[in-house]
Amino acid sequence: MVDRAYSVTEMISAINENRVPLTDISVNIHSFAMITASLESIEKRTEIQLKKN
């Protein structure tokens, strides 16, 4: 719950200060894509190809 509380607090602060939050996904979008593909691979029991940008 502490992580979520930090994320929510940071998001509200960013909105109030008109800035991008520190927890913005754009910083870690490639890591997120790898994790998502990994979970899909486990679920489908097959190799998943990542799309190149």
ROLUMKOL-311115 format. One record per atom (N, C-alpha, C): residue in three letters; atom name; x, y, z; chain; residue number from 1. Coordinates in steps of 0.05 Angstrom, whole numbers, plus 5000, padded with zeros to 4 digits. Example, Ala and Ser with C-alpha at 12.3 -4.5 7.8 and 13.67 -1.06 7.14 Angstrom:
2
ALA,N,5264,4886,5156,A,1 .
ALA,CA,5246,4910,5156,A,1 .
ALA,C,5264,4934,5156,A,1 .
SER,N,5257,4955,5142,A,2 .
SER,CA,5273,4979,5143,A,2 .
SER,C,5258,5001,5157,A,2 .
This chain:
53
MET,N,5016,4976,5000,A,1 .
MET,CA,5000,5000,5000,A,1 .
MET,C,5017,5025,5000,A,1 .
VAL,N,5041,5024,5012,A,2 .
VAL,CA,5058,5047,5013,A,2 .
VAL,C,5066,5056,4985,A,2 .
ASP,N,5072,5037,4967,A,3 .
ASP,CA,5080,5044,4939,A,3 .
ASP,C,5057,5059,4925,A,3 .
ARG,N,5033,5049,4929,A,4 .
ARG,CA,5009,5062,4916,A,4 .
ARG,C,5005,5090,4928,A,4 .
ALA,N,5008,5092,4954,A,5 .
ALA,CA,5005,5118,4966,A,5 .
ALA,C,5025,5138,4955,A,5 .
TYR,N,5050,5130,4952,A,6 .
TYR,CA,5070,5147,4940,A,6 .
TYR,C,5062,5155,4912,A,6 .
SER,N,5054,5136,4896,A,7 .
SER,CA,5047,5141,4868,A,7 .
SER,C,5024,5161,4866,A,7 .
VAL,N,5003,5157,4882,A,8 .
VAL,CA,4980,5175,4882,A,8 .
VAL,C,4989,5203,4891,A,8 .
THR,N,5004,5205,4912,A,9 .
THR,CA,5014,5231,4922,A,9 .
THR,C,5030,5245,4901,A,9 .
GLU,N,5048,5230,4888,A,10 .
GLU,CA,5065,5241,4867,A,10 .
GLU,C,5048,5251,4844,A,10 .
MET,N,5028,5235,4836,A,11 .
MET,CA,5011,5243,4814,A,11 .
MET,C,4996,5269,4820,A,11 .
ILE,N,4985,5271,4844,A,12 .
ILE,CA,4971,5295,4852,A,12 .
ILE,C,4990,5320,4853,A,12 .
SER,N,5014,5316,4863,A,13 .
SER,CA,5033,5337,4864,A,13 .
SER,C,5040,5346,4835,A,13 .
ALA,N,5044,5328,4817,A,14 .
ALA,CA,5051,5334,4790,A,14 .
ALA,C,5028,5350,4776,A,14 .
ILE,N,5004,5342,4781,A,15 .
ILE,CA,4981,5356,4770,A,15 .
ILE,C,4980,5385,4781,A,15 .
ASN,N,4983,5388,4807,A,16 .
ASN,CA,4983,5414,4820,A,16 .
ASN,C,5006,5432,4810,A,16 .
GLU,N,5029,5419,4804,A,17 .
GLU,CA,5053,5434,4796,A,17 .
GLU,C,5055,5435,4765,A,17 .
ASN,N,5036,5424,4751,A,18 .
ASN,CA,5036,5424,4722,A,18 .
ASN,C,5062,5413,4710,A,18 .
ARG,N,5069,5389,4719,A,19 .
ARG,CA,5093,5375,4710,A,19 .
ARG,C,5087,5346,4706,A,19 .
VAL,N,5106,5332,4693,A,20 .
VAL,CA,5104,5303,4689,A,20 .
VAL,C,5111,5290,4716,A,20 .
PRO,N,5096,5270,4725,A,21 .
PRO,CA,5102,5257,4750,A,21 .
PRO,C,5128,5240,4748,A,21 .
LEU,N,5141,5237,4771,A,22 .
LEU,CA,5166,5221,4772,A,22 .
LEU,C,5161,5192,4764,A,22 .
THR,N,5136,5183,4768,A,23 .
THR,CA,5129,5155,4763,A,23 .
THR,C,5117,5151,4735,A,23 .
ASP,N,5123,5169,4717,A,24 .
ASP,CA,5112,5168,4690,A,24 .
ASP,C,5123,5144,4675,A,24 .
ILE,N,5105,5129,4661,A,25 .
ILE,CA,5112,5104,4648,A,25 .
ILE,C,5131,5109,4624,A,25 .
SER,N,5132,5132,4613,A,26 .
SER,CA,5148,5137,4589,A,26 .
SER,C,5178,5132,4595,A,26 .
VAL,N,5186,5135,4619,A,27 .
VAL,CA,5214,5130,4627,A,27 .
VAL,C,5221,5100,4625,A,27 .
ASN,N,5201,5083,4632,A,28 .
ASN,CA,5206,5054,4633,A,28 .
ASN,C,5189,5039,4613,A,28 .
ILE,N,5182,5051,4591,A,29 .
ILE,CA,5163,5038,4572,A,29 .
ILE,C,5175,5012,4561,A,29 .
HIS,N,5201,5011,4556,A,30 .
HIS,CA,5213,4986,4545,A,30 .
HIS,C,5213,4964,4566,A,30 .
SER,N,5219,4971,4590,A,31 .
SER,CA,5218,4951,4612,A,31 .
SER,C,5189,4940,4615,A,31 .
PHE,N,5170,4958,4613,A,32 .
PHE,CA,5142,4951,4616,A,32 .
PHE,C,5134,4931,4593,A,32 .
ALA,N,5144,4937,4569,A,33 .
ALA,CA,5138,4920,4546,A,33 .
ALA,C,5150,4892,4550,A,33 .
MET,N,5174,4890,4561,A,34 .
MET,CA,5187,4864,4566,A,34 .
MET,C,5172,4849,4587,A,34 .
ILE,N,5164,4862,4608,A,35 .
ILE,CA,5149,4848,4629,A,35 .
ILE,C,5122,4838,4619,A,35 .
THR,N,5108,4855,4604,A,36 .
THR,CA,5082,4848,4592,A,36 .
THR,C,5085,4824,4574,A,36 .
ALA,N,5106,4824,4557,A,37 .
ALA,CA,5111,4802,4538,A,37 .
ALA,C,5118,4776,4554,A,37 .
SER,N,5133,4779,4575,A,38 .
SER,CA,5140,4756,4592,A,38 .
SER,C,5115,4743,4603,A,38 .
LEU,N,5098,4759,4614,A,39 .
LEU,CA,5073,4749,4626,A,39 .
LEU,C,5055,4735,4604,A,39 .
GLU,N,5054,4748,4581,A,40 .
GLU,CA,5039,4736,4559,A,40 .
GLU,C,5051,4710,4550,A,40 .
SER,N,5077,4708,4549,A,41 .
SER,CA,5091,4684,4541,A,41 .
SER,C,5085,4661,4561,A,41 .
ILE,N,5085,4667,4586,A,42 .
ILE,CA,5079,4647,4607,A,42 .
ILE,C,5050,4638,4604,A,42 .
GLU,N,5032,4657,4600,A,43 .
GLU,CA,5004,4650,4597,A,43 .
GLU,C,4999,4633,4572,A,43 .
LYS,N,5011,4640,4550,A,44 .
LYS,CA,5006,4626,4524,A,44 .
LYS,C,5025,4602,4520,A,44 .
ARG,N,5045,4600,4537,A,45 .
ARG,CA,5066,4579,4535,A,45 .
ARG,C,5079,4579,4507,A,45 .
THR,N,5086,4603,4498,A,46 .
THR,CA,5099,4606,4472,A,46 .
THR,C,5116,4631,4473,A,46 .
GLU,N,5134,4633,4454,A,47 .
GLU,CA,5152,4656,4452,A,47 .
GLU,C,5136,4680,4441,A,47 .
ILE,N,5141,4703,4452,A,48 .
ILE,CA,5128,4728,4444,A,48 .
ILE,C,5149,4747,4432,A,48 .
GLN,N,5143,4757,4409,A,49 .
GLN,CA,5162,4776,4396,A,49 .
GLN,C,5155,4805,4405,A,49 .
LEU,N,5175,4820,4412,A,50 .
LEU,CA,5171,4848,4419,A,50 .
LEU,C,5172,4864,4394,A,50 .
LYS,N,5155,4884,4392,A,51 .
LYS,CA,5154,4902,4369,A,51 .
LYS,C,5176,4923,4372,A,51 .
LYS,N,5190,4929,4351,A,52 .
LYS,CA,5210,4950,4351,A,52 .
LYS,C,5197,4977,4345,A,52 .
ASN,N,5205,4997,4359,A,53 .
ASN,CA,5194,5024,4353,A,53 .
ASN,C,5212,5040,4336,A,53 .
